[in-house]
Amino acid sequence: MQPEARLIAPIENAPKLTAAASESMREISILDELGVRRPIYIPAERPLTVLLDDRELVTLMTLGASPELLVLGFLFNQRLIKNAAAVESISVDWKSATATVRTRLPHENAGMPLRAVASGSGQGSIYSRLLEHIDAVRLPGIAQARIRASALRNLLDVMRQHDSIHRHARSVHSCALFQDARLLVSVEDVSRHNALDTISGWMALHGIAGGDKVLFTTGRLTGEIVIKAAQSGVPILVSRNGVSAMGYDLARKFGMALFGRAVNRRFHCYVGEERLEAD
């Protein structure tokens, strides 16, 4: 988390959170193509089982940089809670690899379906649940949420120098939240879903509105990623990667702007070009 992000006060009735961050990288020895043995770093992926009001809900695979925010954002993006105030506490214990969640509304969780979620590209569980609520998504209009081309290029410059774990160990994704070209918070994890869930958890904890924000990710802009961003109210998404057909269709429905293949100050605007302001 950036120093500026830590200075923002949590919402009233915010959940009590542990601070169980763990090492994100591990050093190992490898043999390269020249037959030379040398040390390198790899991401320290580990399981984290979420216990929601004494019921095993899900096992997430994560680097564990901000596990409490990851769990909070996961619950929010899966529509298991409406806001952070619905959670009383999140306690992460790496010895048992568990995150114990106590809610203030335990009766709402009765009979909730249990799902196992891996660290891979798509979680799947979010889509069927959110189709019922998709028409309720409301994002700010074009006049209220735009991005200047120069701000977009500056954003890419910032992220090119910012991904510290990726530079050392590769094999990770990152997500970051910007206001104009100002970086608010950035997260790296083994999947883009984890990174985005952690951003969502940070926003929920601090009551940060998404209407004037831009979300950056290194991963594909799929339907699930677009839905998660829309749930947090973010109308502009930027990715180093491409855009899927479902992501494109949902972004058009929501009135979002998707910028893909955004690398080295170049980008494709797949949809929502009216939110791009020329300098």
N, C-alpha and C positions, 0 to 999 in steps of 0.2 A: 504494500500500500504506500502511496505517496505521502510525504509529510503533510501536504495540504489536505488530503483526504482525512487524516487522523484528527485534524483540528475542527472538523464539522461535528456539531453536537448531535447525538441521537434524538429520536423523537421522544415525546412524553410516553410513559408506559413502555419504554423499549425493553426487550428481553434481556435478561442477564446472560452474558456470554463469557465462556472461558477464553483464554488466549493460547490455544494449543498448537501454534504453528510448528511445523517440523521441517527438517532439512529437505530442500527441494532437489538436491543433486547428490550423487554418490560417485566416488572415484573407483574405477576398475582398471585392469590392465588388458590391453588388446594387442594382437599381432597384425601389423599392417601389411600392405601389398609388397613391401620390400623385405619382409621377414624381420622387421624391427619391432620389438616389444616396447610399448610405451603406454603411459597412463592417459585415460580420457574420462570425461564425466558423462553419466547417463542420468535421466530423470528418475527420481526416487518414488516411483508409483507405489501406492499402498491402498488396501481396502479400508473403507469406513462404512460400517453398518449403522443405519439410522434407526433408532428406537423412538417411535412416536407414541407418547403416552403408554409406554410399556408394551407396545406392539412393534414387532420387527417390520419395518416398512420397505427398506431398500438397502442395497449395498452399492456404494459409489466407489469408483477407483479414482484416486486423486493424488496430487503432489502434496496436498495438505498445507499450503501456504496460509490460507485463511479458511479453515474448515467450517467454522461456525457460520460465516457469511455464505459459504457454499450451501450448507444445509438450509439456511433461511431462504436463500434465493431459489433453491430447488422446491421447497414447499410452496413458495409464492408462485413460481412459474407452472407448477403442476396444479394450481388452483386448490390446494389443500388448506391454505389460509388466505384471507383477504388482505391482510396487512401484517406488519411486524408486531403490532400490539397484541395480536392473537396468540403470540408465543410468550410464555413466561420465562423460559430459560433454555439454553442450548449448552450442554456440557460435553466436551470432546475429551476422550481418554484414549491415547494412542496405545497404551499397554493392552487394552482389551479391543482396540480398533473399533470403538463405538462412539456414536454421537447421540446422547440422550436428550430428547426434546420433551419439554413439558409445555402444554398449551393451556390457555385460559378457557378454552372451550372444548374440553375432552369429549363431550357427548357428540360433537359433530363428526368425530373420527370413527365412531362405531360402525363396523361393517365395511370399512374402507378396503378396497382391493389391494393386495400386496403385490409388488412387482420387483424384480431384480433388474438393476440398471448397470450396465458395464460402462467402461470409459470410451467406448467406440464412437463412431460418427453419429449415429442416430439413436435416440432413446425410445422413440416410438410411442411411449405411454401418453405423451402430452397431446398428441393430435386428436385422437378420438374424443378425449374429454373436452377439448377446447372448441371443437366444431359447434358444440351447442351454444357457445358464448361468443362466437366470432363476430356477430353483428353488433355486439355491445362495445367493440373497440372504437374509441374516438381519439383521433390525433389532431393536433393543431393544423389550421389551414395553411395554405402556401404563404400567405403574407406574414404569418407569425413564425414560421420555421423554414429558414433557408440557409444555405451555406455559400459563402463566396469561394470562387475557384482558388484564390490565393490561400484562404484558410484551409481548404482541402489539401493543397500541396504542402502547406506547413505541417498539417497533421501527419501526413505521410513521412515527412522528414523527422518528426519527433519519434514516430514508432520505429523507423528504421534504426535508430540508435538506442531504443529503449529496452528491447527484449533480451534481458541479461541471461536468463536460463537458456533460451534458444541459441544465443551466441556460443555458449559453452557446451551445451549438451544436445542441442537439436531435439527432435521428437516431441515437441510440445506445441500447444496453441496459445495464443494470447487474445484477450479482449481488453478494450480500453474505452473509457467514457470521456468525451470532450465537450466543452462548451466553447463554440467557435473553434479556435485552434489551441485552446488551453486544456492541457491534460489534467483531469480531475482524479482519476483512479485507473490503475492498470493491473491485470491479473494474468498470470501464466499457469496453465494446467495441462494435463495429458489429453484433454478433449476441449473442443470449443464450447460444448454445452456446459461443462464445469466452469470454465472461465466466465461465460455469460451469466450463469446462475449466481456466481460470486458477485459479479457486478450488480445484478438485480437485488441480491441480499444487502449489499452496501447501500443501494438507493432506498430500499424499504426501511432499513434501520435508521437512516438519517432523514427520511421524508423528502428525498430529492425527486423533483418532478423531471420528466424526461422530455417535455415539449420543446425545450430550447437546447437539447443535447444532440450529440452525434456519437454513434456507437461504431467502434472499429473492431474488426476481428480478422484473424489470419485464416479462418476456416471458410468453407462454402456457405453461401447464403441460401440455406434450404428453407422449406416451409416452417419447420420447427424453430429455427433461429429467427425468422421473420416474426412469428407469433410471439416468441418470448420478448423480442424488442418492443413489439406493439403493446404487449401487456404492461410494460414499464413506461409506455407513452413516448418512446423514442421514434421520431419520424424519419431519420436519416441514418442509413447503414453503409459502412465502407468496409470492403474486404480486399485482401491481397489475392483471394481466390475468385472463383466464378459464382454464378447464380443458377440455381435449379429452376425447372419449370414451375414447380409448386411455389417456391419462394417468389418468383416473378409474379405469378397470378395473385398470390395473397398480398404482395406489396401494392399491386395495382388496385386491389379491392380496398386496402386500408388508406391509399393515397400517400404511400411512403416513397422515398427516393432510395434506390439501390445503386451504389457505385462498386463495381467489381474490377478485378485485375488491376488494382490500384497499387502500382509499384513504381518507384523512382520518378515520382511526380507525374505519372501517366495513369489514366483510369478510363473505364468504360461506364457511362451512365446507362444502365439497363432500363430503368423506369424512373419517373418522377423528375425529369429534367427541369420542370418548372420550379423546383426547389433549389436549382443551381443558379447562383447569381454571378454573372460575369464581372470581372474587375474593370 
